[in-house]
């Protein structure tokens, strides 16, 4: 999806996002061809690209499946699309804020790559969506913590008999 194929239009791309990937995408501005997704049953984590790369590598090395990831080259940020299982916890959001990570929850908006974007200048897929899979938001948050040096594994106590 990094190149414009014959017949690839904002409308056809949006149709693919909806039917194949179950992403609630719409063409935001028909004359501009921008594609957006309202966060509903899909949320997003937006983070610095260097942290996104570390998270992707960490998850792959720890056996976690990677879901759709897009890059915003001009702002040097990545967006990871996730399942909406991140709890509404002020401490968690403050922790992510300190790491320059934004959580896009229900009602938020995410811009998706469109065939009319100027090459890969605006948005491009790092891992393109190919199906409806998205990783757990909590799994991605744990990977962010691990890559930021904030991961504190839960102590497991065992009874001695």
N, CA and C atoms as an extended XYZ file, in Angstrom:
483
Properties=species:S:1:pos:R:3:atomname:S:1:resname:S:1:resid:I:1 pbc="F F F"
N         0.799       -1.201        0.000 N   UNK     1
C         0.000        0.000        0.000 CA  UNK     1
C         0.842        1.266        0.000 C   UNK     1
N         2.164        1.122       -0.102 N   UNK     2
C         3.019        2.298       -0.092 CA  UNK     2
C         3.074        2.986       -1.446 C   UNK     2
N         2.501        2.378       -2.480 N   UNK     3
C         2.496        3.004       -3.795 CA  UNK     3
C         1.048        3.133       -4.274 C   UNK     3
N         0.854        3.971       -5.231 N   UNK     4
C        -0.483        4.166       -5.770 CA  UNK     4
C        -0.676        3.194       -6.927 C   UNK     4
N        -1.558        2.231       -6.721 N   UNK     5
C        -1.864        1.273       -7.779 CA  UNK     5
C        -2.943        1.856       -8.664 C   UNK     5
N        -3.010        1.343       -9.897 N   UNK     6
C        -4.058        1.790      -10.807 CA  UNK     6
C        -5.408        1.533      -10.157 C   UNK     6
N        -6.238        2.535      -10.098 N   UNK     7
C        -7.552        2.383       -9.507 CA  UNK     7
C        -7.591        2.566       -8.003 C   UNK     7
N        -6.457        2.800       -7.378 N   UNK     8
C        -6.428        3.035       -5.929 CA  UNK     8
C        -6.811        4.490       -5.689 C   UNK     8
N        -7.994        4.681       -5.164 N   UNK     9
C        -8.504        6.019       -4.882 CA  UNK     9
C        -8.792        6.122       -3.394 C   UNK     9
N        -8.992        7.327       -2.873 N   UNK    10
C        -9.365        7.430       -1.466 CA  UNK    10
C       -10.614        6.603       -1.141 C   UNK    10
N       -11.583        6.590       -2.044 N   UNK    11
C       -12.812        5.835       -1.799 CA  UNK    11
C       -12.560        4.324       -1.805 C   UNK    11
N       -11.777        3.834       -2.756 N   UNK    12
C       -11.488        2.390       -2.800 CA  UNK    12
C       -10.625        1.972       -1.619 C   UNK    12
N        -9.679        2.815       -1.226 N   UNK    13
C        -8.842        2.515       -0.058 CA  UNK    13
C        -9.689        2.478        1.201 C   UNK    13
N       -10.586        3.440        1.339 N   UNK    14
C       -11.491        3.501        2.477 CA  UNK    14
C       -12.364        2.237        2.522 C   UNK    14
N       -12.824        1.808        1.380 N   UNK    15
C       -13.633        0.595        1.280 CA  UNK    15
C       -12.821       -0.612        1.764 C   UNK    15
N       -11.554       -0.718        1.365 N   UNK    16
C       -10.668       -1.792        1.823 CA  UNK    16
C       -10.503       -1.737        3.339 C   UNK    16
N       -10.217       -0.549        3.867 N   UNK    17
C       -10.056       -0.408        5.313 CA  UNK    17
C       -11.291       -0.904        6.061 C   UNK    17
N       -12.477       -0.568        5.544 N   UNK    18
C       -13.726       -0.967        6.210 CA  UNK    18
C       -13.998       -2.458        6.068 C   UNK    18
N       -14.001       -2.961        4.843 N   UNK    19
C       -14.450       -4.341        4.587 CA  UNK    19
C       -13.446       -5.386        5.013 C   UNK    19
N       -12.181       -5.182        4.740 N   UNK    20
C       -11.172       -6.200        5.017 CA  UNK    20
C       -10.582       -6.048        6.422 C   UNK    20
N       -10.390       -4.810        6.854 N   UNK    21
C        -9.669       -4.552        8.103 CA  UNK    21
C       -10.569       -4.136        9.259 C   UNK    21
N       -11.859       -3.930        9.009 N   UNK    22
C       -12.821       -3.496       10.024 CA  UNK    22
C       -12.382       -2.206       10.719 C   UNK    22
N       -11.833       -1.289        9.928 N   UNK    23
C       -11.467        0.029       10.443 CA  UNK    23
C       -12.573        1.007       10.042 C   UNK    23
N       -13.109        1.768       10.999 N   UNK    24
C       -14.206        2.697       10.685 CA  UNK    24
C       -13.707        3.950        9.958 C   UNK    24
N       -13.251        3.751        8.743 N   UNK    25
C       -12.622        4.828        7.962 CA  UNK    25
C       -13.642        5.555        7.101 C   UNK    25
N       -13.394        6.844        6.905 N   UNK    26
C       -14.207        7.655        6.006 CA  UNK    26
C       -13.287        8.617        5.264 C   UNK    26
N       -13.737        9.036        4.096 N   UNK    27
C       -13.008       10.067        3.367 CA  UNK    27
C       -13.465       11.389        3.966 C   UNK    27
N       -12.549       12.072        4.630 N   UNK    28
C       -12.879       13.274        5.394 CA  UNK    28
C       -13.186       14.456        4.495 C   UNK    28
N       -12.387       14.618        3.515 N   UNK    29
C       -12.558       15.757        2.623 CA  UNK    29
C       -12.409       15.244        1.199 C   UNK    29
N       -13.532       15.041        0.505 N   UNK    30
C       -13.456       14.442       -0.834 CA  UNK    30
C       -12.505       15.165       -1.794 C   UNK    30
N       -12.440       16.482       -1.729 N   UNK    31
C       -11.557       17.176       -2.678 CA  UNK    31
C       -10.081       17.039       -2.294 C   UNK    31
N        -9.792       16.739       -1.006 N   UNK    32
C        -8.403       16.512       -0.589 CA  UNK    32
C        -8.046       15.035       -0.557 C   UNK    32
N        -9.045       14.169       -0.378 N   UNK    33
C        -8.795       12.732       -0.349 CA  UNK    33
C        -8.224       12.224        0.958 C   UNK    33
N        -8.352       12.999        2.016 N   UNK    34
C        -7.835       12.584        3.328 CA  UNK    34
C        -8.746       11.509        3.914 C   UNK    34
N        -8.146       10.460        4.487 N   UNK    35
C        -8.902        9.376        5.103 CA  UNK    35
C        -8.689        9.446        6.614 C   UNK    35
N        -9.790        9.401        7.354 N   UNK    36
C        -9.707        9.405        8.807 CA  UNK    36
C       -10.457        8.207        9.367 C   UNK    36
N       -10.133        7.899       10.614 N   UNK    37
C       -10.806        6.830       11.328 CA  UNK    37
C       -11.221        7.380       12.682 C   UNK    37
N       -12.503        7.292       12.980 N   UNK    38
C       -12.984        7.653       14.312 CA  UNK    38
C       -12.725        6.470       15.225 C   UNK    38
N       -12.092        6.721       16.351 N   UNK    39
C       -11.806        5.657       17.308 CA  UNK    39
C       -13.118        5.201       17.946 C   UNK    39
N       -13.422        3.952       17.772 N   UNK    40
C       -14.598        3.321       18.354 CA  UNK    40
C       -14.159        1.978       18.916 C   UNK    40
N       -14.247        0.959       18.062 N   UNK    41
C       -13.795       -0.373       18.468 CA  UNK    41
C       -12.310       -0.583       18.137 C   UNK    41
N       -11.672        0.448       17.647 N   UNK    42
C       -10.226        0.461       17.413 CA  UNK    42
C        -9.697        1.736       18.048 C   UNK    42
N        -8.698        1.597       18.915 N   UNK    43
C        -8.041        2.748       19.516 CA  UNK    43
C        -6.638        2.842       18.946 C   UNK    43
N        -5.907        3.851       19.383 N   UNK    44
C        -4.544        4.031       18.887 CA  UNK    44
C        -3.636        4.563       19.984 C   UNK    44
N        -2.377        4.232       19.864 N   UNK    45
C        -1.325        4.804       20.701 CA  UNK    45
C        -0.370        5.518       19.764 C   UNK    45
N        -0.153        6.810       19.997 N   UNK    46
C         0.731        7.621       19.153 CA  UNK    46
C         1.960        7.958       19.967 C   UNK    46
N         3.130        7.640       19.428 N   UNK    47
C         4.368        7.781       20.188 CA  UNK    47
C         5.514        8.183       19.281 C   UNK    47
N         6.621        8.650       19.883 N   UNK    48
C         7.792        8.996       19.073 CA  UNK    48
C         8.256        7.785       18.256 C   UNK    48
N         8.731        8.034       17.048 N   UNK    49
C         9.119        6.951       16.137 CA  UNK    49
C        10.188        6.040       16.737 C   UNK    49
N        11.174        6.612       17.432 N   UNK    50
C        12.233        5.756       17.994 CA  UNK    50
C        11.662        4.805       19.039 C   UNK    50
N        10.702        5.257       19.819 N   UNK    51
C        10.063        4.395       20.806 CA  UNK    51
C         9.164        3.379       20.095 C   UNK    51
N         8.483        3.800       19.055 N   UNK    52
C         7.649        2.883       18.277 CA  UNK    52
C         8.465        1.744       17.685 C   UNK    52
N         9.637        2.066       17.146 N   UNK    53
C        10.511        1.024       16.587 CA  UNK    53
C        10.960        0.060       17.678 C   UNK    53
N        11.312        0.594       18.845 N   UNK    54
C        11.725       -0.255       19.966 CA  UNK    54
C        10.579       -1.153       20.425 C   UNK    54
N         9.377       -0.607       20.481 N   UNK    55
C         8.194       -1.375       20.897 CA  UNK    55
C         7.914       -2.491       19.895 C   UNK    55
N         7.981       -2.181       18.623 N   UNK    56
C         7.752       -3.192       17.574 CA  UNK    56
C         8.755       -4.333       17.704 C   UNK    56
N        10.022       -3.995       17.846 N   UNK    57
C        11.069       -5.013       17.992 CA  UNK    57
C        10.861       -5.820       19.263 C   UNK    57
N        10.555       -5.142       20.362 N   UNK    58
C        10.328       -5.818       21.647 CA  UNK    58
C         9.179       -6.818       21.524 C   UNK    58
N         8.072       -6.380       20.943 N   UNK    59
C         6.917       -7.270       20.815 CA  UNK    59
C         7.236       -8.476       19.928 C   UNK    59
N         7.955       -8.256       18.842 N   UNK    60
C         8.315       -9.364       17.956 CA  UNK    60
C         9.225      -10.357       18.667 C   UNK    60
N        10.175       -9.859       19.448 N   UNK    61
C        11.095      -10.740       20.175 CA  UNK    61
C        10.423      -11.479       21.320 C   UNK    61
N         9.293      -10.971       21.784 N   UNK    62
C         8.582      -11.606       22.893 CA  UNK    62
C         7.340      -12.361       22.431 C   UNK    62
N         7.251      -12.633       21.145 N   UNK    63
C         6.191      -13.475       20.610 CA  UNK    63
C         4.833      -12.830       20.476 C   UNK    63
N         4.757      -11.518       20.563 N   UNK    64
C         3.477      -10.831       20.387 CA  UNK    64
C         3.275      -10.503       18.912 C   UNK    64
N         2.075      -10.706       18.439 N   UNK    65
C         1.758      -10.332       17.062 CA  UNK    65
C         1.705       -8.815       16.944 C   UNK    65
N         2.144       -8.325       15.817 N   UNK    66
C         2.162       -6.888       15.540 CA  UNK    66
C         0.931       -6.556       14.706 C   UNK    66
N         0.262       -5.515       15.068 N   UNK    67
C        -0.894       -5.055       14.300 CA  UNK    67
C        -0.496       -3.907       13.394 C   UNK    67
N        -1.476       -3.210       12.870 N   UNK    68
C        -1.199       -2.080       11.978 CA  UNK    68
C        -0.431       -0.966       12.690 C   UNK    68
N         0.599       -0.490       12.010 N   UNK    69
C         1.429        0.609       12.517 CA  UNK    69
C         1.609        1.589       11.375 C   UNK    69
N         1.360        2.862       11.641 N   UNK    70
C         1.616        3.847       10.605 CA  UNK    70
C         2.586        4.907       11.097 C   UNK    70
N         3.278        5.480       10.149 N   UNK    71
C         4.296        6.484       10.427 CA  UNK    71
C         3.815        7.842        9.942 C   UNK    71
N         4.176        8.851       10.708 N   UNK    72
C         3.951       10.248       10.329 CA  UNK    72
C         5.349       10.866       10.199 C   UNK    72
N         5.984       10.742        9.024 N   UNK    73
C         7.378       11.163        8.870 CA  UNK    73
C         7.663       12.618        9.250 C   UNK    73
N         6.750       13.525        8.945 N   UNK    74
C         7.023       14.942        9.241 CA  UNK    74
C         7.079       15.218       10.736 C   UNK    74
N         6.285       14.492       11.527 N   UNK    75
C         6.306       14.706       12.977 CA  UNK    75
C         7.149       13.663       13.692 C   UNK    75
N         7.699       12.709       12.935 N   UNK    76
C         8.557       11.666       13.487 CA  UNK    76
C         7.834       10.872       14.580 C   UNK    76
N         6.582       10.493       14.284 N   UNK    77
C         5.765        9.744       15.237 CA  UNK    77
C         5.173        8.516       14.546 C   UNK    77
N         4.875        7.514       15.361 N   UNK    78
C         4.217        6.307       14.889 CA  UNK    78
C         2.878        6.178       15.594 C   UNK    78
N         1.930        5.561       14.917 N   UNK    79
C         0.625        5.244       15.497 CA  UNK    79
C         0.422        3.741       15.418 C   UNK    79
N         0.149        3.129       16.568 N   UNK    80
C        -0.137        1.703       16.637 CA  UNK    80
C        -1.630        1.549       16.892 C   UNK    80
N        -2.319        0.835       16.013 N   UNK    81
C        -3.746        0.587       16.196 CA  UNK    81
C        -3.908       -0.610       17.119 C   UNK    81
N        -4.769       -0.456       18.126 N   UNK    82
C        -4.895       -1.467       19.180 CA  UNK    82
C        -6.364       -1.749       19.502 C   UNK    82
N        -6.571       -2.848       20.243 N   UNK    83
C        -7.903       -3.142       20.778 CA  UNK    83
C        -8.183       -2.169       21.926 C   UNK    83
N        -9.447       -1.828       22.150 N   UNK    84
C        -9.796       -0.828       23.165 CA  UNK    84
C        -9.919       -1.420       24.571 C   UNK    84
N        -8.798       -1.924       25.096 N   UNK    85
C        -8.846       -2.546       26.425 CA  UNK    85
C        -7.985       -1.815       27.457 C   UNK    85
N        -7.613       -0.591       27.168 N   UNK    86
C        -6.819        0.205       28.106 CA  UNK    86
C        -7.782        0.843       29.105 C   UNK    86
N        -7.561        0.602       30.398 N   UNK    87
C        -8.510        1.147       31.383 CA  UNK    87
C        -8.452        2.669       31.472 C   UNK    87
N        -9.540        3.236       31.919 N   UNK    88
C        -9.625        4.681       32.128 CA  UNK    88
C        -8.975        4.980       33.476 C   UNK    88
N        -7.660        5.153       33.461 N   UNK    89
C        -6.871        5.297       34.681 CA  UNK    89
C        -5.978        6.534       34.554 C   UNK    89
N        -6.228        7.525       35.381 N   UNK    90
C        -5.481        8.790       35.311 CA  UNK    90
C        -3.981        8.564       35.489 C   UNK    90
N        -3.595        7.636       36.367 N   UNK    91
C        -2.154        7.375       36.573 CA  UNK    91
C        -1.513        6.808       35.315 C   UNK    91
N        -2.233        5.932       34.648 N   UNK    92
C        -1.715        5.350       33.402 CA  UNK    92
C        -1.559        6.427       32.335 C   UNK    92
N        -2.570        7.295       32.186 N   UNK    93
C        -2.479        8.354       31.184 CA  UNK    93
C        -1.361        9.333       31.519 C   UNK    93
N        -1.157        9.632       32.801 N   UNK    94
C        -0.060       10.519       33.208 CA  UNK    94
C         1.288        9.878       32.890 C   UNK    94
N         1.390        8.586       33.146 N   UNK    95
C         2.626        7.854       32.835 CA  UNK    95
C         2.921        7.905       31.336 C   UNK    95
N         1.902        7.659       30.521 N   UNK    96
C         2.083        7.701       29.073 CA  UNK    96
C         2.403        9.125       28.607 C   UNK    96
N         1.754       10.120       29.200 N   UNK    97
C         2.009       11.521       28.855 CA  UNK    97
C         3.478       11.868       29.098 C   UNK    97
N         4.030       11.402       30.216 N   UNK    98
C         5.444       11.669       30.511 CA  UNK    98
C         6.369       11.041       29.481 C   UNK    98
N         5.907        9.977       28.832 N   UNK    99
C         6.704        9.304       27.800 CA  UNK    99
C         6.403        9.844       26.399 C   UNK    99
N         5.572       10.894       26.309 N   UNK   100
C         5.180       11.502       25.038 CA  UNK   100
C         4.325       10.542       24.199 C   UNK   100
N         3.490        9.761       24.900 N   UNK   101
C         2.589        8.809       24.253 CA  UNK   101
C         1.161        9.306       24.435 C   UNK   101
N         0.421        9.379       23.339 N   UNK   102
C        -0.988        9.775       23.388 CA  UNK   102
C        -1.853        8.542       23.203 C   UNK   102
N        -2.924        8.461       23.975 N   UNK   103
C        -3.893        7.378       23.839 CA  UNK   103
C        -5.126        7.956       23.151 C   UNK   103
N        -5.438        7.435       21.980 N   UNK   104
C        -6.616        7.887       21.237 CA  UNK   104
C        -7.736        6.901       21.543 C   UNK   104
N        -8.698        7.377       22.337 N   UNK   105
C        -9.803        6.553       22.789 CA  UNK   105
C       -11.062        6.851       21.985 C   UNK   105
N       -12.158        6.216       22.360 N   UNK   106
C       -13.435        6.406       21.684 CA  UNK   106
C       -13.745        7.897       21.530 C   UNK   106
N       -14.048        8.284       20.301 N   UNK   107
C       -14.354        9.680       19.992 CA  UNK   107
C       -13.191       10.421       19.364 C   UNK   107
N       -11.977        9.902       19.531 N   UNK   108
C       -10.809       10.525       18.921 CA  UNK   108
C       -10.745       10.221       17.429 C   UNK   108
N        -9.804       10.845       16.750 N   UNK   109
C        -9.658       10.677       15.305 CA  UNK   109
C        -8.212       10.352       14.967 C   UNK   109
N        -8.049        9.428       14.033 N   UNK   110
C        -6.724        9.058       13.533 CA  UNK   110
C        -6.751        9.200       12.016 C   UNK   110
N        -5.759        9.888       11.451 N   UNK   111
C        -5.623        9.986       10.000 CA  UNK   111
C        -4.897        8.745        9.499 C   UNK   111
N        -5.435        8.142        8.440 N   UNK   112
C        -4.851        6.941        7.852 CA  UNK   112
C        -4.219        7.274        6.502 C   UNK   112
N        -3.248        6.472        6.074 N   UNK   113
C        -2.648        6.716        4.761 CA  UNK   113
C        -3.679        6.677        3.640 C   UNK   113
N        -3.540        7.604        2.732 N   UNK   114
C        -4.424        7.724        1.576 CA  UNK   114
C        -3.568        7.689        0.316 C   UNK   114
N        -4.099        7.180       -0.784 N   UNK   115
C        -3.303        7.155       -2.020 CA  UNK   115
C        -2.986        8.545       -2.561 C   UNK   115
N        -3.658        9.578       -2.081 N   UNK   116
C        -3.360       10.923       -2.564 CA  UNK   116
C        -2.321       11.639       -1.705 C   UNK   116
N        -1.878       11.005       -0.614 N   UNK   117
C        -0.800       11.607        0.178 CA  UNK   117
C         0.428       11.751       -0.713 C   UNK   117
N         1.179       12.807       -0.520 N   UNK   118
C         2.372       13.051       -1.339 CA  UNK   118
C         3.450       12.029       -1.010 C   UNK   118
N         3.435       10.912       -1.731 N   UNK   119
C         4.394        9.848       -1.472 CA  UNK   119
C         4.240        9.374       -0.041 C   UNK   119
N         5.347        9.262        0.655 N   UNK   120
C         5.317        8.843        2.056 CA  UNK   120
C         5.557       10.046        2.958 C   UNK   120
N         5.345       11.240        2.440 N   UNK   121
C         5.642       12.458        3.179 CA  UNK   121
C         4.697       12.687        4.357 C   UNK   121
N         3.408       12.333        4.203 N   UNK   122
C         2.438       12.600        5.264 CA  UNK   122
C         2.229       11.390        6.163 C   UNK   122
N         1.752       10.295        5.578 N   UNK   123
C         1.487        9.085        6.344 CA  UNK   123
C         1.833        7.890        5.473 C   UNK   123
N         2.389        6.864        6.112 N   UNK   124
C         2.671        5.625        5.394 CA  UNK   124
C         2.596        4.463        6.381 C   UNK   124
N         2.302        3.302        5.865 N   UNK   125
C         2.217        2.123        6.718 CA  UNK   125
C         3.604        1.552        6.996 C   UNK   125
N         3.881        1.277        8.253 N   UNK   126
C         5.052        0.491        8.651 CA  UNK   126
C         4.646       -0.977        8.595 C   UNK   126
N         3.487       -1.277        9.170 N   UNK   127
C         2.839       -2.587        9.090 CA  UNK   127
C         1.420       -2.315        8.611 C   UNK   127
N         1.147       -2.620        7.367 N   UNK   128
C        -0.173       -2.343        6.800 CA  UNK   128
C        -1.212       -3.310        7.356 C   UNK   128
N        -2.443       -2.840        7.514 N   UNK   129
C        -3.497       -3.763        7.949 CA  UNK   129
C        -3.838       -4.718        6.816 C   UNK   129
N        -4.002       -5.979        7.165 N   UNK   130
C        -4.340       -6.986        6.163 CA  UNK   130
C        -5.581       -7.780        6.578 C   UNK   130
N        -5.987       -7.563        7.828 N   UNK   131
C        -7.137       -8.279        8.369 CA  UNK   131
C        -7.644       -7.469        9.569 C   UNK   131
N        -8.465       -8.073       10.391 N   UNK   132
C        -9.068       -7.358       11.519 CA  UNK   132
C        -8.223       -7.412       12.787 C   UNK   132
N        -7.052       -8.055       12.751 N   UNK   133
C        -6.249       -8.186       13.972 CA  UNK   133
C        -5.677       -6.856       14.438 C   UNK   133
N        -5.800       -6.620       15.737 N   UNK   134
C        -5.106       -5.542       16.436 CA  UNK   134
C        -4.635       -6.111       17.766 C   UNK   134
N        -3.423       -5.759       18.213 N   UNK   135
C        -2.969       -6.277       19.504 CA  UNK   135
C        -3.716       -5.601       20.650 C   UNK   135
N        -3.673       -6.231       21.788 N   UNK   136
C        -4.239       -5.641       22.997 CA  UNK   136
C        -3.525       -4.334       23.301 C   UNK   136
N        -4.290       -3.299       23.635 N   UNK   137
C        -3.679       -2.036       24.035 CA  UNK   137
C        -2.814       -2.205       25.267 C   UNK   137
N        -3.226       -3.097       26.190 N   UNK   138
C        -2.441       -3.334       27.406 CA  UNK   138
C        -1.104       -4.001       27.101 C   UNK   138
N        -1.079       -4.888       26.119 N   UNK   139
C         0.181       -5.522       25.717 CA  UNK   139
C         1.132       -4.469       25.162 C   UNK   139
N         0.605       -3.556       24.364 N   UNK   140
C         1.439       -2.496       23.795 CA  UNK   140
C         1.916       -1.550       24.896 C   UNK   140
N         1.054       -1.215       25.855 N   UNK   141
C         1.466       -0.362       26.982 CA  UNK   141
C         2.593       -1.036       27.764 C   UNK   141
N         2.488       -2.343       28.004 N   UNK   142
C         3.562       -3.058       28.702 CA  UNK   142
C         4.864       -2.999       27.906 C   UNK   142
N         4.770       -3.116       26.577 N   UNK   143
C         5.972       -3.026       25.739 CA  UNK   143
C         6.555       -1.620       25.790 C   UNK   143
N         5.704       -0.601       25.816 N   UNK   144
C         6.185        0.783       25.940 CA  UNK   144
C         6.932        0.945       27.257 C   UNK   144
N         6.363        0.422       28.329 N   UNK   145
C         7.025        0.498       29.641 CA  UNK   145
C         8.373       -0.210       29.616 C   UNK   145
N         8.405       -1.394       29.025 N   UNK   146
C         9.653       -2.158       28.971 CA  UNK   146
C        10.721       -1.411       28.181 C   UNK   146
N        10.328       -0.818       27.070 N   UNK   147
C        11.286       -0.109       26.228 CA  UNK   147
C        11.705        1.230       26.823 C   UNK   147
N        10.929        1.735       27.763 N   UNK   148
C        11.241        3.011       28.414 CA  UNK   148
C        11.950        2.808       29.747 C   UNK   148
N        12.178        1.562       30.110 N   UNK   149
C        12.815        1.280       31.394 CA  UNK   149
C        11.879        1.434       32.577 C   UNK   149
N        10.572        1.495       32.331 N   UNK   150
C         9.604        1.671       33.418 CA  UNK   150
C         8.904        0.377       33.799 C   UNK   150
N         9.246       -0.706       33.116 N   UNK   151
C         8.532       -1.956       33.362 CA  UNK   151
C         8.896       -2.511       34.724 C   UNK   151
N         7.886       -2.736       35.518 N   UNK   152
C         8.076       -3.334       36.836 CA  UNK   152
C         7.288       -4.627       36.868 C   UNK   152
N         7.971       -5.760       36.686 N   UNK   153
C         7.219       -7.020       36.680 CA  UNK   153
C         6.539       -7.242       38.028 C   UNK   153
N         5.404       -7.897       37.974 N   UNK   154
C         4.658       -8.191       39.191 CA  UNK   154
C         5.386       -9.279       39.957 C   UNK   154
N         5.608       -9.036       41.254 N   UNK   155
C         6.240      -10.061       42.096 CA  UNK   155
C         5.257      -11.180       42.321 C   UNK   155
N         5.740      -12.373       42.183 N   UNK   156
C         4.894      -13.529       42.417 CA  UNK   156
C         5.398      -14.220       43.672 C   UNK   156
N         4.544      -14.293       44.654 N   UNK   157
C         4.891      -14.912       45.923 CA  UNK   157
C         4.498      -16.378       45.881 C   UNK   157
N         5.357      -17.205       46.357 N   UNK   158
C         5.044      -18.625       46.435 CA  UNK   158
C         5.082      -19.038       47.898 C   UNK   158
N         4.168      -19.857       48.255 N   UNK   159
C         4.111      -20.354       49.641 CA  UNK   159
C         5.078      -21.511       49.770 C   UNK   159
N         5.844      -21.508       50.824 N   UNK   160
C         6.773      -22.609       51.082 CA  UNK   160
C         6.082      -23.581       52.011 C   UNK   160
N         6.006      -24.809       51.601 N   UNK   161
C         5.327      -25.828       52.416 CA  UNK   161
C         6.346      -26.712       53.057 C   UNK   161
